[in-house]
């Protein structure tokens, strides 16, 4: 009988979830250059201004549209001025970020890259190897252990790659290893090894032919995370000095939950000081075919 783990997700209501394919022709999307760096505020505002004015012309059929930056865009003042048919409208620009997702992503990336480096210090495999590490089954918490324990795990994995290299090259099949009865069981129940085909790139975190997928970094979006993000936008931006709010986000983080995000934003901003609110989403890759920009009117 299938057992269900009732300890996962901290009691949250999951909207959607996904998993990483082990390899692909181009490798993981997190290594691809971004269209815009979220940390570069001026470039973000310039891009949003360009995209939004194009939307006004192409979709809302406005004739005279332009934008400019506000040099005095301090707390809750306008970031941009949108000129629409002779009217100058102040607009704040903010990103919709689900922080729990990003936090787990960054923690996973950091731990996996450290482990990859620890393994490489011990053994340098001549082929690309994917390593999937299973966390303790009864929890999806990020394992909290001293560096020396991760180094010990790295030593065990490095030795198993070295000892099984011929089999990895010749058989091209998963090799499974159990850690249940070791002092590493609080950070890993076990792991498997699999050689990445020569013509492909790993989708896991790491470098130098050593790529790792750690069990706790599964991609999940919860209702509570969307509501928390909407609440933060409201608290940060409402009661400001602008007529318009443009909320934008990277579709890679949303996993097709944009419909629910829009619903929650409309509910939260029923009462607001803004006259106009828009939600804009796109995939933040530099090189992408048939780029689509989605713009939804919240108010």
PyMOL commands that set and color helices and strands:
alter all, ss='L'
color gray80, all
select helices_A, chain A and resi 8-11+29-31+41-58+99-122+147-163+165-171+215-217+223-237+251-253+258-268
alter helices_A, ss='H'
color red, helices_A
select strands_A, chain A and resi 14-18+23-24+65-69+80-84+87-95+129-134+175-178+190-195+201-202+205-207+210-214+219-222+244-250+276-282+294-297
alter strands_A, ss='S'
color yellow, strands_A
deselect
rebuild
show_as cartoon
